[in-house]
Amino acid sequence: MKNAILMIAMVTLTVTSSYSQSETSTDNRSKLTIGLKAGANYSNIYDSQGENFVADAKFGFAAGGFVVIPLGSFFGIQPEILFSQKGFKSTGTVLGAPYSMTRTTDFIDVPILFAVKPIENISILFGPQFSYLLKQKDVFTGGSLSSTQQQEFDNSNLRKNILALTGGADFNIEHFVVGLRAGWDIKDNDGNGTATTPRYKNMWYQATIGFKF
């Protein structure tokens, strides 16, 4: 009887130990990882009070890399660096002339995200984002703007460095990660208040698919 009890205890201990090791080997929340991701932004603008134009959302490309820095199993820091296209489609007036335009703005986005990891497969993220404007492209598809009036858009004093807030969630499936984000600029696009182009702040939704090494 004692031998049977001892055997059952040994088997139970072995199974429990194997299960714990298996669980530990698959739970990567406390491991430092790096990865790459790519996807799309669906962007528009807000806080355009007093501006004579109507804006609609547009799609843009987003891609970059990220690092997951654990602070234990349940918390972490996730800095990222992304090439991110934003912008909008609009109709309005500038210097008294009507126009129709699609604006694409290319940014380098650097979000510094605080991560909460309640379970292995889900990370909830939020934090500040620092953006630098690389390029702005305006494509006029209608209206009666002259070349001089269109030049007003190109020569305006635009803000290059913009602070934003962003947040969302990552869904981890082994080495793959599906990311969903939303973001809002805190600063508007007008550098020193002298720009003649519309004043606004960017907002966007982002969906990406990534791979963790």
N, C-alpha and C positions, 0 to 999 in steps of 0.2 A: 504494500500500500504506500509506504514511504517512497519507494522507488518510482511508483506511478505518479505521485504528487510532484516529486522532484523533476521527472521527465516533462510533465505538463508545464511546470514553472519555467523550465529551460526553453521549451518550445514557445511559450508565451513571450518570454523575454527576447528571444531571437526574432520573432515576428514583429514585436513592437519596435525593436531596434532597427530592423530593416525598413519598416514603414517610416520611421522618423528620418532615417537617412535619405529615403526616397523623396520625402516631402522637402527636406532641406536642399537636396540637389536640384529640385525643380523650381524652388522659390528664389528668384533673383532680385528681390527687393533690396537686399543689402549689398549688392554687387555694383561696382563702378562699370558703366557701359557707355559706349559711344555708338552713334548711328547716323544714317543718312535718310532723308525723306524728301518726297516731292508730292505736289498736288495742286490745288487751285484755290484762289480767293474769289469770293463774291462780294464786291465792295460797292460802297456808296458814300455819301457825305451827310453831315448833319450840322446843326448850329450855323446855318447860313442866313440868319435874320437880317432883313434889310436888303438882301441881294435879289435882283430882278432876274431870276432864272429858276427853272424846274429841273431836277436831277433824277435820273434813273440809274439803277445798279448795272454793273458790268462784271464779266469774269476776267481773271488774270492768273498768271502762273506764279507758283511759289515752290522753292526748293532750297535745301541747305542741310546743315548738320546739327547734332545736339549731343550733349553729354549729360548722363544721369549720375549725380553725385549723391550717394546715400548718406543720410544722417540717422542710421539705424534702419530697422525694417519698415517703419511706417511713415517716415518723413524723408525729404531730400531736397536738393536744389538741382534745377535743370536749366542751365544756360543753353541758348541756341543762337545760331547765326543763319539768316535766311536772305535770299534774294526774293523780293516780294513785289508783285505788280498790283497796284490799286488804281483807283480812278472812278470815272462815272461818265454817263451820257447826259447831255443837257441841251436845253433850248432856253434862250433868253436874249438880253440886249446888252451891248457894251458900246459906250460913247454914242448912244442913240440909235445904233443899228442892230437889227435882229440877227441871230445866228443859231446854228445847230452844230454841236460839237461832241466828239468823243475824246476824253482826256485819259491818258495812261501815264501813271507815275511809277517809276522804278525806284524801289527803296532797298537799302540794306537794313534789315530789322534784327535787333539783338534783344530778344526777351530774356529776362532773368526770372525764372519761375520757381515758386515754392511748391513742392509736390507733397501731396497727402496720398498715401498708398494703403487704403483700408484692406484690400486683398491683392493677391499677386497680379491679377490680370487688369486692374484698373488703377490709374493714377489721376488724381484731380489736381489741376495746376492753375495757378494764378500769380500775377505779379506785374511789375513795370516792364515797359519795352522802350528801347531807344532806337529811333529810326533816322537814317540819313538819306536824303533825296539825291539819287544819282542822276536822274533824267526825267524830264516831263515832255510828253508829246501830245500836241493837240491836233486832231484831224477834223476839219470843218467840212460838213457834208451838206450844208444848205445855208440859207440866209443871204444877206447882202453886205457882209463885211468886206471892206477894202483890205488890200495888203498892209496898209499902214495900221488899220485897226487890229488886224490879226497879229501884227508885230507887238502890239501892246501886251498880248498874252505872254509872248516870249521874253520880253524885257522887264517884266514885273519883278519886284523885289520879293522873292519867295523865301520862306523859311526852309533852311536845309536840315536843321536838327530838330526833331519833333519827339516829344515824350508822349507815351500812350500807356494804357492799361489793357492787359489781355488775360484771358483765362479759358479753360476748357478741360478736356479729359483725353487721356491716352488709353487705348484698349490694347493690351499686350497679348499676343498669341505666339508663344515660343519666341522666335527671333523677329517676328513681324509686329509692327505697331501701327494702329490706325489712330490718327490724331484729329480731334475736332476743337476748333478755337473760335473765339469771338474777340474783337478788339476795337478800342475807341481812342482816338487821339485826344490828348488833353489840351495841346496847343493847336491853334489854327495855322493855316498855310501862309498867312500874311507876315512877312519878315519884320517890318517896322511900321506897318500901318499905311504905307504909301502905294501898295499894289493896286493896279486898276482892274485886275482880273478878280473873279468872285472870291470872297472870303468864306472859308469853311473848315471843317475838321473831318478827317477820314474815319470811316467805320467799315468793318469787314468781318465776314465769316470765312473760315479756312478749314479745308479738309485735306489731309495728307495720308499717304501710306509710306511707312519707313521700314528700315531693316537695322536691327541692333547687332553689333559684332560681339 
